[in-house]
Amino acid sequence: MVSRRRFLRAGAAGALAALAGCSAVPAPRPKLDLSVSNARDAAVDLDVRFFRPNVTERSEALAYRNSVEVPPDTGSDDPWTDEDIVSDRPYRIEIEGRSARSSRHYHYRPDCSDEDPYDIGVLVRFNPDGGVAFSQTTCSSDAPFL
């Protein structure tokens, strides 16, 4: 027969083991910045949307939405920026020009670890020839060139 003391010790050890996993609180992810650079002659009106992957309902997948007018660059190095918009996680980023009804998308995947201090972000560049280019913060040397 099991003694009362042995039973309590086993129960306490089991409870301690069960609670050990709950004590690890995940560190908050850094926030992502979105910057838009406009090298065209005219302002660009656009809608920006960030969608979480692997969510079936589009309305539930929407993590960020904004409509902005980005003036042409006037020689400054500071693009239009919206800071700390979403946590640094994978997203499908959709950019849609309201005037031309043209759309582009980009699949953002975080490239830096949580331990590295860095400013993370995505840069959308509207080129003078009508093209759109996306780039993002990268930390690893084997990251694809964007």
N, CA, C and O atoms as a GROMACS GRO file, in nm:
protein
  584
    1MET      N    1   0.083  -0.117   0.000
    1MET     CA    2   0.000   0.000   0.000
    1MET      C    3   0.088   0.124   0.000
    1MET      O    4   0.193   0.126   0.065
    2VAL      N    5   0.048   0.226  -0.071
    2VAL     CA    6   0.123   0.351  -0.084
    2VAL      C    7   0.094   0.439   0.037
    2VAL      O    8  -0.020   0.460   0.076
    3SER      N    9   0.203   0.489   0.095
    3SER     CA   10   0.185   0.577   0.211
    3SER      C   11   0.134   0.714   0.165
    3SER      O   12   0.149   0.753   0.049
    4ARG      N   13   0.074   0.782   0.258
    4ARG     CA   14   0.019   0.916   0.230
    4ARG      C   15   0.129   1.012   0.186
    4ARG      O   16   0.111   1.090   0.093
    5ARG      N   17   0.243   1.004   0.254
    5ARG     CA   18   0.355   1.092   0.222
    5ARG      C   19   0.407   1.067   0.081
    5ARG      O   20   0.436   1.162   0.008
    6ARG      N   21   0.420   0.941   0.043
    6ARG     CA   22   0.467   0.906  -0.091
    6ARG      C   23   0.367   0.953  -0.196
    6ARG      O   24   0.407   1.001  -0.303
    7PHE      N   25   0.240   0.939  -0.168
    7PHE     CA   26   0.135   0.983  -0.260
    7PHE      C   27   0.141   1.135  -0.281
    7PHE      O   28   0.131   1.182  -0.395
    8LEU      N   29   0.158   1.211  -0.174
    8LEU     CA   30   0.167   1.357  -0.184
    8LEU      C   31   0.291   1.401  -0.262
    8LEU      O   32   0.285   1.495  -0.341
    9ARG      N   33   0.404   1.333  -0.239
    9ARG     CA   34   0.526   1.365  -0.312
    9ARG      C   35   0.507   1.341  -0.462
    9ARG      O   36   0.548   1.424  -0.543
   10ALA      N   37   0.448   1.231  -0.498
   10ALA     CA   38   0.425   1.200  -0.639
   10ALA      C   39   0.329   1.301  -0.701
   10ALA      O   40   0.349   1.344  -0.815
   11GLY      N   41   0.226   1.338  -0.628
   11GLY     CA   42   0.131   1.438  -0.679
   11GLY      C   43   0.194   1.573  -0.695
   11GLY      O   44   0.167   1.643  -0.793
   12ALA      N   45   0.278   1.614  -0.602
   12ALA     CA   46   0.347   1.743  -0.611
   12ALA      C   47   0.445   1.744  -0.727
   12ALA      O   48   0.454   1.844  -0.798
   13ALA      N   49   0.517   1.635  -0.750
   13ALA     CA   50   0.611   1.628  -0.861
   13ALA      C   51   0.536   1.635  -0.994
   13ALA      O   52   0.581   1.701  -1.088
   14GLY      N   53   0.422   1.567  -1.003
   14GLY     CA   54   0.342   1.572  -1.126
   14GLY      C   55   0.287   1.711  -1.152
   14GLY      O   56   0.288   1.757  -1.266
   15ALA      N   57   0.239   1.777  -1.048
   15ALA     CA   58   0.185   1.912  -1.065
   15ALA      C   59   0.295   2.009  -1.105
   15ALA      O   60   0.273   2.096  -1.189
   16LEU      N   61   0.413   1.995  -1.047
   16LEU     CA   62   0.526   2.081  -1.081
   16LEU      C   63   0.567   2.061  -1.226
   16LEU      O   64   0.596   2.158  -1.296
   17ALA      N   65   0.570   1.937  -1.271
   17ALA     CA   66   0.606   1.909  -1.410
   17ALA      C   67   0.502   1.965  -1.506
   17ALA      O   68   0.537   2.015  -1.613
   18ALA      N   69   0.375   1.957  -1.470
   18ALA     CA   70   0.269   2.009  -1.557
   18ALA      C   71   0.274   2.160  -1.567
   18ALA      O   72   0.250   2.216  -1.674
   19LEU      N   73   0.306   2.227  -1.456
   19LEU     CA   74   0.312   2.372  -1.456
   19LEU      C   75   0.440   2.427  -1.517
   19LEU      O   76   0.444   2.544  -1.554
   20ALA      N   77   0.542   2.348  -1.527
   20ALA     CA   78   0.671   2.396  -1.580
   20ALA      C   79   0.657   2.446  -1.723
   20ALA      O   80   0.719   2.545  -1.759
   21GLY      N   81   0.577   2.381  -1.803
   21GLY     CA   82   0.557   2.425  -1.941
   21GLY      C   83   0.479   2.554  -1.949
   21GLY      O   84   0.495   2.629  -2.046
   22CYS      N   85   0.395   2.583  -1.852
   22CYS     CA   86   0.313   2.704  -1.854
   22CYS      C   87   0.390   2.827  -1.810
   22CYS      O   88   0.347   2.940  -1.835
   23SER      N   89   0.504   2.807  -1.745
   23SER     CA   90   0.576   2.923  -1.693
   23SER      C   91   0.657   2.993  -1.800
   23SER      O   92   0.701   3.106  -1.780
   24ALA      N   93   0.678   2.929  -1.914
   24ALA     CA   94   0.755   2.991  -2.021
   24ALA      C   95   0.665   3.085  -2.101
   24ALA      O   96   0.582   3.040  -2.180
   25VAL      N   97   0.680   3.213  -2.081
   25VAL     CA   98   0.601   3.313  -2.153
   25VAL      C   99   0.678   3.351  -2.278
   25VAL      O  100   0.793   3.393  -2.269
   26PRO      N  101   0.616   3.339  -2.396
   26PRO     CA  102   0.689   3.373  -2.518
   26PRO      C  103   0.721   3.522  -2.522
   26PRO      O  104   0.641   3.607  -2.482
   27ALA      N  105   0.839   3.552  -2.571
   27ALA     CA  106   0.880   3.692  -2.583
   27ALA      C  107   0.799   3.758  -2.695
   27ALA      O  108   0.773   3.695  -2.798
   28PRO      N  109   0.759   3.882  -2.676
   28PRO     CA  110   0.685   3.949  -2.782
   28PRO      C  111   0.772   3.968  -2.905
   28PRO      O  112   0.891   3.998  -2.895
   29ARG      N  113   0.711   3.952  -3.022
   29ARG     CA  114   0.782   3.970  -3.148
   29ARG      C  115   0.800   4.119  -3.175
   29ARG      O  116   0.714   4.199  -3.139
   30PRO      N  117   0.910   4.156  -3.238
   30PRO     CA  118   0.926   4.297  -3.275
   30PRO      C  119   0.821   4.336  -3.378
   30PRO      O  120   0.760   4.250  -3.442
   31LYS      N  121   0.800   4.465  -3.394
   31LYS     CA  122   0.700   4.515  -3.488
   31LYS      C  123   0.765   4.550  -3.621
   31LYS      O  124   0.882   4.590  -3.627
   32LEU      N  125   0.687   4.535  -3.726
   32LEU     CA  126   0.731   4.556  -3.863
   32LEU      C  127   0.693   4.696  -3.909
   32LEU      O  128   0.583   4.743  -3.881
   33ASP      N  129   0.784   4.764  -3.982
   33ASP     CA  130   0.756   4.894  -4.043
   33ASP      C  131   0.731   4.874  -4.191
   33ASP      O  132   0.789   4.785  -4.254
   34LEU      N  133   0.644   4.957  -4.248
   34LEU     CA  134   0.620   4.958  -4.392
   34LEU      C  135   0.663   5.093  -4.445
   34LEU      O  136   0.618   5.197  -4.395
   35SER      N  137   0.750   5.093  -4.546
   35SER     CA  138   0.795   5.216  -4.609
   35SER      C  139   0.762   5.211  -4.757
   35SER      O  140   0.771   5.105  -4.819
   36VAL      N  141   0.724   5.325  -4.814
   36VAL     CA  142   0.693   5.334  -4.956
   36VAL      C  143   0.772   5.449  -5.014
   36VAL      O  144   0.765   5.562  -4.966
   37SER      N  145   0.848   5.420  -5.118
   37SER     CA  146   0.927   5.520  -5.189
   37SER      C  147   0.868   5.536  -5.328
   37SER      O  148   0.843   5.438  -5.398
   38ASN      N  149   0.846   5.661  -5.369
   38ASN     CA  150   0.782   5.689  -5.497
   38ASN      C  151   0.879   5.768  -5.585
   38ASN      O  152   0.898   5.887  -5.565
   39ALA      N  153   0.940   5.700  -5.684
   39ALA     CA  154   1.034   5.764  -5.776
   39ALA      C  155   0.963   5.813  -5.903
   39ALA      O  156   1.030   5.852  -5.999
   40ARG      N  157   0.833   5.812  -5.903
   40ARG     CA  158   0.757   5.859  -6.020
   40ARG      C  159   0.735   6.010  -6.011
   40ARG      O  160   0.762   6.072  -5.908
   41ASP      N  161   0.686   6.067  -6.120
   41ASP     CA  162   0.664   6.212  -6.126
   41ASP      C  163   0.539   6.257  -6.052
   41ASP      O  164   0.530   6.373  -6.012
   42ALA      N  165   0.444   6.167  -6.034
   42ALA     CA  166   0.315   6.203  -5.971
   42ALA      C  167   0.295   6.122  -5.843
   42ALA      O  168   0.359   6.019  -5.822
   43ALA      N  169   0.206   6.171  -5.759
   43ALA     CA  170   0.172   6.100  -5.636
   43ALA      C  171   0.106   5.966  -5.670
   43ALA      O  172   0.044   5.950  -5.774
   44VAL      N  173   0.122   5.871  -5.581
   44VAL     CA  174   0.064   5.738  -5.598
   44VAL      C  175  -0.039   5.717  -5.488
   44VAL      O  176  -0.007   5.727  -5.370
   45ASP      N  177  -0.164   5.688  -5.528
   45ASP     CA  178  -0.270   5.653  -5.433
   45ASP      C  179  -0.276   5.501  -5.427
   45ASP      O  180  -0.290   5.435  -5.530
   46LEU      N  181  -0.265   5.447  -5.308
   46LEU     CA  182  -0.266   5.301  -5.300
   46LEU      C  183  -0.334   5.251  -5.176
   46LEU      O  184  -0.346   5.320  -5.074
   47ASP      N  185  -0.380   5.128  -5.187
   47ASP     CA  186  -0.436   5.052  -5.074
   47ASP      C  187  -0.334   4.945  -5.039
   47ASP      O  188  -0.280   4.877  -5.126
   48VAL      N  189  -0.308   4.930  -4.911
   48VAL     CA  190  -0.212   4.833  -4.861
   48VAL      C  191  -0.285   4.738  -4.767
   48VAL      O  192  -0.361   4.782  -4.680
   49ARG      N  193  -0.262   4.608  -4.784
   49ARG     CA  194  -0.323   4.508  -4.696
   49ARG      C  195  -0.219   4.401  -4.663
   49ARG      O  196  -0.144   4.356  -4.749
   50PHE      N  197  -0.216   4.361  -4.536
   50PHE     CA  198  -0.132   4.251  -4.489
   50PHE      C  199  -0.226   4.138  -4.450
   50PHE      O  200  -0.318   4.158  -4.370
   51PHE      N  201  -0.202   4.019  -4.504
   51PHE     CA  202  -0.284   3.902  -4.472
   51PHE      C  203  -0.199   3.794  -4.406
   51PHE      O  204  -0.087   3.767  -4.449
   52ARG      N  205  -0.254   3.733  -4.301
   52ARG     CA  206  -0.188   3.620  -4.236
   52ARG      C  207  -0.202   3.498  -4.327
   52ARG      O  208  -0.310   3.476  -4.383
   53PRO      N  209  -0.097   3.419  -4.342
   53PRO     CA  210  -0.110   3.297  -4.423
   53PRO      C  211  -0.186   3.190  -4.345
   53PRO      O  212  -0.200   3.199  -4.223
   54ASN      N  213  -0.232   3.093  -4.415
   54ASN     CA  214  -0.297   2.975  -4.357
   54ASN      C  215  -0.424   3.007  -4.280
   54ASN      O  216  -0.462   2.933  -4.189
   55VAL      N  217  -0.491   3.115  -4.314
   55VAL     CA  218  -0.622   3.147  -4.258
   55VAL      C  219  -0.719   3.144  -4.375
   55VAL      O  220  -0.701   3.216  -4.473
   56THR      N  221  -0.822   3.061  -4.365
   56THR     CA  222  -0.909   3.040  -4.480
   56THR      C  223  -1.001   3.159  -4.508
   56THR      O  224  -1.023   3.192  -4.624
   57GLU      N  225  -1.053   3.223  -4.406
   57GLU     CA  226  -1.142   3.337  -4.427
   57GLU      C  227  -1.059   3.463  -4.447
   57GLU      O  228  -0.980   3.501  -4.361
   58ARG      N  229  -1.077   3.529  -4.561
   58ARG     CA  230  -1.000   3.648  -4.594
   58ARG      C  231  -1.020   3.759  -4.490
   58ARG      O  232  -0.925   3.830  -4.457
   59SER      N  233  -1.140   3.775  -4.439
   59SER     CA  234  -1.166   3.879  -4.341
   59SER      C  235  -1.094   3.851  -4.209
   59SER      O  236  -1.052   3.945  -4.140
   60GLU      N  237  -1.078   3.725  -4.174
   60GLU     CA  238  -1.005   3.689  -4.052
   60GLU      C  239  -0.854   3.695  -4.073
   60GLU      O  240  -0.779   3.711  -3.977
   61ALA      N  241  -0.810   3.682  -4.197
   61ALA     CA  242  -0.667   3.684  -4.227
   61ALA      C  243  -0.612   3.826  -4.230
   61ALA      O  244  -0.491   3.845  -4.217
   62LEU      N  245  -0.698   3.925  -4.248
   62LEU     CA  246  -0.653   4.063  -4.259
   62LEU      C  247  -0.591   4.111  -4.129
   62LEU      O  248  -0.657   4.115  -4.025
   63ALA      N  249  -0.462   4.149  -4.134
   63ALA     CA  250  -0.391   4.195  -4.015
   63ALA      C  251  -0.370   4.347  -4.017
   63ALA      O  252  -0.354   4.408  -3.912
   64TYR      N  253  -0.369   4.407  -4.136
   64TYR     CA  254  -0.343   4.551  -4.149
   64TYR      C  255  -0.403   4.599  -4.280
   64TYR      O  256  -0.399   4.530  -4.382
   65ARG      N  257  -0.458   4.719  -4.276
   65ARG     CA  258  -0.513   4.781  -4.397
   65ARG      C  259  -0.497   4.931  -4.385
   65ARG      O  260  -0.520   4.989  -4.279
   66ASN      N  261  -0.456   4.994  -4.496
   66ASN     CA  262  -0.439   5.138  -4.497
   66ASN      C  263  -0.451   5.188  -4.641
   66ASN      O  264  -0.410   5.120  -4.735
   67SER      N  265  -0.505   5.306  -4.656
   67SER     CA  266  -0.509   5.374  -4.785
   67SER      C  267  -0.425   5.501  -4.770
   67SER      O  268  -0.448   5.581  -4.679
   68VAL      N  269  -0.329   5.518  -4.859
   68VAL     CA  270  -0.238   5.631  -4.848
   68VAL      C  271  -0.213   5.696  -4.985
   68VAL      O  272  -0.230   5.633  -5.089
   69GLU      N  273  -0.173   5.821  -4.980
   69GLU     CA  274  -0.124   5.891  -5.098
   69GLU      C  275   0.023   5.921  -5.071
   69GLU      O  276   0.057   5.992  -4.976
   70VAL      N  277   0.109   5.868  -5.156
   70VAL     CA  278   0.252   5.886  -5.140
   70VAL      C  279   0.301   5.985  -5.244
   70VAL      O  280   0.296   5.955  -5.364
   71PRO      N  281   0.347   6.102  -5.201
   71PRO     CA  282   0.395   6.202  -5.297
   71PRO      C  283   0.524   6.156  -5.363
   71PRO      O  284   0.593   6.067  -5.312
   72PRO      N  285   0.558   6.215  -5.476
   72PRO     CA  286   0.685   6.179  -5.540
   72PRO      C  287   0.803   6.218  -5.450
   72PRO      O  288   0.796   6.315  -5.374
   73ASP      N  289   0.911   6.141  -5.461
   73ASP     CA  290   1.032   6.174  -5.385
   73ASP      C  291   1.086   6.308  -5.434
   73ASP      O  292   1.089   6.336  -5.554
   74THR      N  293   1.127   6.389  -5.340
   74THR     CA  294   1.180   6.522  -5.375
   74THR      C  295   1.328   6.531  -5.341
   74THR      O  296   1.376   6.637  -5.301
   75GLY      N  297   1.398   6.421  -5.355
   75GLY     CA  298   1.540   6.422  -5.328
   75GLY      C  299   1.576   6.382  -5.186
   75GLY      O  300   1.693   6.364  -5.155
   76SER      N  301   1.478   6.368  -5.098
   76SER     CA  302   1.510   6.327  -4.962
   76SER      C  303   1.523   6.176  -4.956
   76SER      O  304   1.468   6.104  -5.041
   77ASP      N  305   1.594   6.128  -4.859
   77ASP     CA  306   1.613   5.984  -4.843
   77ASP      C  307   1.506   5.921  -4.753
   77ASP      O  308   1.513   5.801  -4.725
   78ASP      N  309   1.410   5.998  -4.710
   78ASP     CA  310   1.308   5.948  -4.618
   78ASP      C  311   1.180   5.912  -4.693
   78ASP      O  312   1.105   6.000  -4.734
   79PRO      N  313   1.155   5.782  -4.712
   79PRO     CA  314   1.029   5.742  -4.776
   79PRO      C  315   0.912   5.757  -4.678
   79PRO      O  316   0.933   5.774  -4.558
   80TRP      N  317   0.791   5.750  -4.731
   80TRP     CA  318   0.673   5.748  -4.645
   80TRP      C  319   0.680   5.621  -4.562
   80TRP      O  320   0.706   5.514  -4.617
   81THR      N  321   0.658   5.630  -4.431
   81THR     CA  322   0.671   5.514  -4.343
   81THR      C  323   0.557   5.508  -4.243
   81THR      O  324   0.519   5.610  -4.185
   82ASP      N  325   0.504   5.388  -4.224
   82ASP     CA  326   0.409   5.359  -4.117
   82ASP      C  327   0.479   5.261  -4.025
   82ASP      O  328   0.511   5.149  -4.065
   83GLU      N  329   0.505   5.304  -3.900
   83GLU     CA  330   0.588   5.226  -3.809
   83GLU      C  331   0.506   5.133  -3.719
   83GLU      O  332   0.392   5.162  -3.683
   84ASP      N  333   0.569   5.021  -3.685
   84ASP     CA  334   0.515   4.925  -3.588
   84ASP      C  335   0.372   4.885  -3.619
   84ASP      O  336   0.283   4.896  -3.534
   85ILE      N  337   0.349   4.837  -3.741
   85ILE     CA  338   0.211   4.810  -3.781
   85ILE      C  339   0.163   4.669  -3.744
   85ILE      O  340   0.048   4.652  -3.705
   86VAL      N  341   0.251   4.570  -3.755
   86VAL     CA  342   0.214   4.432  -3.723
   86VAL      C  343   0.335   4.361  -3.663
   86VAL      O  344   0.448   4.406  -3.679
   87SER      N  345   0.311   4.249  -3.595
   87SER     CA  346   0.422   4.168  -3.543
   87SER      C  347   0.500   4.106  -3.657
   87SER      O  348   0.446   4.082  -3.765
   88ASP      N  349   0.627   4.081  -3.633
   88ASP     CA  350   0.716   4.024  -3.734
   88ASP      C  351   0.684   3.876  -3.754
   88ASP      O  352   0.743   3.789  -3.690
   89ARG      N  353   0.593   3.850  -3.844
   89ARG     CA  354   0.550   3.714  -3.878
   89ARG      C  355   0.530   3.708  -4.030
   89ARG      O  356   0.531   3.813  -4.095
   90PRO      N  357   0.513   3.590  -4.088
   90PRO     CA  358   0.489   3.583  -4.232
   90PRO      C  359   0.357   3.650  -4.271
   90PRO      O  360   0.257   3.638  -4.200
   91TYR      N  361   0.359   3.720  -4.384
   91TYR     CA  362   0.239   3.785  -4.437
   91TYR      C  363   0.241   3.782  -4.589
   91TYR      O  364   0.347   3.773  -4.651
   92ARG      N  365   0.124   3.790  -4.647
   92ARG     CA  366   0.108   3.822  -4.789
   92ARG      C  367   0.072   3.970  -4.791
   92ARG      O  368  -0.031   4.010  -4.737
   93ILE      N  369   0.157   4.051  -4.854
   93ILE     CA  370   0.136   4.195  -4.861
   93ILE      C  371   0.081   4.228  -4.999
   93ILE      O  372   0.142   4.193  -5.100
   94GLU      N  373  -0.033   4.295  -5.002
   94GLU     CA  374  -0.094   4.335  -5.128
   94GLU      C  375  -0.094   4.486  -5.138
   94GLU      O  376  -0.136   4.557  -5.047
   95ILE      N  377  -0.046   4.536  -5.252
   95ILE     CA  378  -0.042   4.678  -5.283
   95ILE      C  379  -0.129   4.697  -5.407
   95ILE      O  380  -0.106   4.634  -5.510
   96GLU      N  381  -0.228   4.784  -5.398
   96GLU     CA  382  -0.315   4.809  -5.512
   96GLU      C  383  -0.322   4.959  -5.539
   96GLU      O  384  -0.360   5.038  -5.452
   97GLY      N  385  -0.285   4.996  -5.662
   97GLY     CA  386  -0.296   5.136  -5.703
   97GLY      C  387  -0.442   5.169  -5.731
   97GLY      O  388  -0.507   5.102  -5.811
   98ARG      N  389  -0.494   5.271  -5.664
   98ARG     CA  390  -0.635   5.303  -5.681
   98ARG      C  391  -0.666   5.367  -5.815
   98ARG      O  392  -0.774   5.346  -5.870
   99SER      N  393  -0.574   5.444  -5.870
   99SER     CA  394  -0.602   5.513  -5.996
   99SER      C  395  -0.593   5.417  -6.114
   99SER      O  396  -0.680   5.419  -6.201
  100ALA      N  397  -0.491   5.334  -6.119
  100ALA     CA  398  -0.472   5.244  -6.233
  100ALA      C  399  -0.531   5.106  -6.209
  100ALA      O  400  -0.534   5.023  -6.299
  101ARG      N  401  -0.578   5.080  -6.088
  101ARG     CA  402  -0.632   4.950  -6.048
  101ARG      C  403  -0.536   4.837  -6.078
  101ARG      O  404  -0.576   4.728  -6.119
  102SER      N  405  -0.407   4.864  -6.058
  102SER     CA  406  -0.307   4.759  -6.074
  102SER      C  407  -0.269   4.710  -5.934
  102SER      O  408  -0.264   4.788  -5.839
  103SER      N  409  -0.242   4.583  -5.924
  103SER     CA  410  -0.207   4.529  -5.793
  103SER      C  411  -0.081   4.444  -5.803
  103SER      O  412  -0.050   4.384  -5.906
  104ARG      N  413  -0.010   4.441  -5.693
  104ARG     CA  414   0.110   4.359  -5.678
  104ARG      C  415   0.104   4.295  -5.540
  104ARG      O  416   0.037   4.345  -5.450
  105HIS      N  417   0.175   4.186  -5.524
  105HIS     CA  418   0.180   4.126  -5.392
  105HIS      C  419   0.322   4.077  -5.364
  105HIS      O  420   0.404   4.060  -5.454
  106TYR      N  421   0.347   4.054  -5.235
  106TYR     CA  422   0.479   4.012  -5.189
  106TYR      C  423   0.459   3.919  -5.069
  106TYR      O  424   0.375   3.946  -4.983
  107HIS      N  425   0.536   3.812  -5.065
  107HIS     CA  426   0.529   3.718  -4.952
  107HIS      C  427   0.644   3.750  -4.856
  107HIS      O  428   0.760   3.720  -4.883
  108TYR      N  429   0.609   3.811  -4.744
  108TYR     CA  430   0.708   3.848  -4.643
  108TYR      C  431   0.733   3.730  -4.551
  108TYR      O  432   0.639   3.671  -4.498
  109ARG      N  433   0.860   3.697  -4.532
  109ARG     CA  434   0.901   3.595  -4.437
  109ARG      C  435   1.009   3.656  -4.347
  109ARG      O  436   1.109   3.707  -4.399
  110PRO      N  437   0.992   3.652  -4.215
  110PRO     CA  438   1.095   3.707  -4.127
  110PRO      C  439   1.229   3.637  -4.151
  110PRO      O  440   1.234   3.516  -4.173
  111ASP      N  441   1.336   3.715  -4.146
  111ASP     CA  442   1.468   3.660  -4.173
  111ASP      C  443   1.562   3.674  -4.054
  111ASP      O  444   1.671   3.616  -4.055
  112CYS      N  445   1.524   3.749  -3.952
  112CYS     CA  446   1.612   3.774  -3.838
  112CYS      C  447   1.557   3.702  -3.716
  112CYS      O  448   1.436   3.681  -3.703
  113SER      N  449   1.647   3.666  -3.625
  113SER     CA  450   1.603   3.598  -3.503
  113SER      C  451   1.555   3.701  -3.401
  113SER      O  452   1.584   3.820  -3.413
  114ASP      N  453   1.481   3.653  -3.302
  114ASP     CA  454   1.430   3.741  -3.197
  114ASP      C  455   1.542   3.801  -3.112
  114ASP      O  456   1.524   3.908  -3.054
  115GLU      N  457   1.657   3.732  -3.106
  115GLU     CA  458   1.765   3.780  -3.021
  115GLU      C  459   1.842   3.896  -3.084
  115GLU      O  460   1.905   3.974  -3.012
  116ASP      N  461   1.838   3.907  -3.216
  116ASP     CA  462   1.911   4.013  -3.284
  116ASP      C  463   1.838   4.145  -3.272
  116ASP      O  464   1.720   4.153  -3.307
  117PRO      N  465   1.906   4.250  -3.225
  117PRO     CA  466   1.842   4.382  -3.224
  117PRO      C  467   1.848   4.439  -3.366
  117PRO      O  468   1.956   4.457  -3.422
  118TYR      N  469   1.735   4.467  -3.423
  118TYR     CA  470   1.731   4.517  -3.560
  118TYR      C  471   1.601   4.592  -3.582
  118TYR      O  472   1.503   4.572  -3.511
  119ASP      N  473   1.602   4.676  -3.681
  119ASP     CA  474   1.481   4.743  -3.726
  119ASP      C  475   1.432   4.665  -3.847
  119ASP      O  476   1.502   4.656  -3.948
  120ILE      N  477   1.313   4.610  -3.836
  120ILE     CA  478   1.263   4.528  -3.945
  120ILE      C  479   1.163   4.607  -4.027
  120ILE      O  480   1.095   4.695  -3.976
  121GLY      N  481   1.156   4.574  -4.152
  121GLY     CA  482   1.062   4.645  -4.235
  121GLY      C  483   1.060   4.594  -4.378
  121GLY      O  484   1.145   4.517  -4.421
  122VAL      N  485   0.959   4.642  -4.448
  122VAL     CA  486   0.942   4.614  -4.590
  122VAL      C  487   0.941   4.749  -4.660
  122VAL      O  488   0.876   4.843  -4.616
  123LEU      N  489   1.015   4.757  -4.771
  123LEU     CA  490   1.017   4.877  -4.853
  123LEU      C  491   0.952   4.846  -4.986
  123LEU      O  492   0.990   4.751  -5.054
  124VAL      N  493   0.853   4.927  -5.024
  124VAL     CA  494   0.790   4.916  -5.155
  124VAL      C  495   0.838   5.037  -5.235
  124VAL      O  496   0.824   5.151  -5.191
  125ARG      N  497   0.895   5.011  -5.352
  125ARG     CA  498   0.947   5.120  -5.434
  125ARG      C  499   0.871   5.125  -5.565
  125ARG      O  500   0.867   5.029  -5.641
  126PHE      N  501   0.811   5.242  -5.590
  126PHE     CA  502   0.744   5.266  -5.717
  126PHE      C  503   0.848   5.328  -5.812
  126PHE      O  504   0.888   5.442  -5.794
  127ASN      N  505   0.890   5.250  -5.912
  127ASN     CA  506   0.995   5.291  -6.004
  127ASN      C  507   0.941   5.387  -6.111
  127ASN      O  508   0.821   5.384  -6.142
  128PRO      N  509   1.027   5.472  -6.169
  128PRO     CA  510   0.983   5.567  -6.270
  128PRO      C  511   0.926   5.500  -6.395
  128PRO      O  512   0.842   5.558  -6.463
  129ASP      N  513   0.973   5.378  -6.426
  129ASP     CA  514   0.926   5.308  -6.546
  129ASP      C  515   0.790   5.242  -6.529
  129ASP      O  516   0.741   5.178  -6.622
  130GLY      N  517   0.729   5.255  -6.412
  130GLY     CA  518   0.599   5.194  -6.387
  130GLY      C  519   0.604   5.066  -6.307
  130GLY      O  520   0.500   5.014  -6.267
  131GLY      N  521   0.722   5.015  -6.283
  131GLY     CA  522   0.736   4.891  -6.207
  131GLY      C  523   0.730   4.916  -6.057
  131GLY      O  524   0.741   5.028  -6.009
  132VAL      N  525   0.711   4.806  -5.984
  132VAL     CA  526   0.707   4.810  -5.839
  132VAL      C  527   0.804   4.704  -5.787
  132VAL      O  528   0.803   4.590  -5.834
  133ALA      N  529   0.889   4.742  -5.691
  133ALA     CA  530   0.986   4.649  -5.633
  133ALA      C  531   0.966   4.643  -5.482
  133ALA      O  532   0.939   4.744  -5.418
  134PHE      N  533   0.979   4.523  -5.428
  134PHE     CA  534   0.969   4.501  -5.284
  134PHE      C  535   1.106   4.460  -5.232
  134PHE      O  536   1.181   4.390  -5.301
  135SER      N  537   1.140   4.502  -5.111
  135SER     CA  538   1.259   4.452  -5.043
  135SER      C  539   1.229   4.449  -4.894
  135SER      O  540   1.135   4.513  -4.848
  136GLN      N  541   1.309   4.376  -4.820
  136GLN     CA  542   1.285   4.363  -4.677
  136GLN      C  543   1.416   4.356  -4.602
  136GLN      O  544   1.521   4.332  -4.662
  137THR      N  545   1.411   4.377  -4.472
  137THR     CA  546   1.527   4.363  -4.385
  137THR      C  547   1.569   4.217  -4.385
  137THR      O  548   1.486   4.128  -4.370
  138THR      N  549   1.698   4.195  -4.401
  138THR     CA  550   1.751   4.058  -4.395
  138THR      C  551   1.869   4.057  -4.300
  138THR      O  552   1.943   4.156  -4.290
  139CYS      N  553   1.887   3.948  -4.231
  139CYS     CA  554   2.000   3.932  -4.139
  139CYS      C  555   2.092   3.820  -4.182
  139CYS      O  556   2.213   3.827  -4.157
  140SER      N  557   2.039   3.717  -4.246
  140SER     CA  558   2.123   3.602  -4.282
  140SER      C  559   2.192   3.627  -4.415
  140SER      O  560   2.141   3.698  -4.501
  141SER      N  561   2.310   3.566  -4.430
  141SER     CA  562   2.386   3.583  -4.553
  141SER      C  563   2.329   3.500  -4.667
  141SER      O  564   2.361   3.526  -4.783
  142ASP      N  565   2.246   3.400  -4.636
  142ASP     CA  566   2.189   3.317  -4.740
  142ASP      C  567   2.047   3.359  -4.779
  142ASP      O  568   1.977   3.284  -4.847
  143ALA      N  569   2.005   3.477  -4.737
  143ALA     CA  570   1.872   3.526  -4.773
  143ALA      C  571   1.870   3.556  -4.922
  143ALA      O  572   1.970   3.603  -4.976
  144PRO      N  573   1.757   3.530  -4.988
  144PRO     CA  574   1.751   3.558  -5.131
  144PRO      C  575   1.759   3.709  -5.156
  144PRO      O  576   1.710   3.790  -5.077
  145PHE      N  577   1.822   3.744  -5.266
  145PHE     CA  578   1.828   3.885  -5.304
  145PHE      C  579   1.692   3.930  -5.349
  145PHE      O  580   1.631   3.867  -5.435
  146LEU      N  581   1.644   4.039  -5.292
  146LEU     CA  582   1.510   4.087  -5.326
  146LEU      C  583   1.518   4.221  -5.395
  146LEU      O  584   1.415   4.278  -5.431
   0.00000   0.00000   0.00000
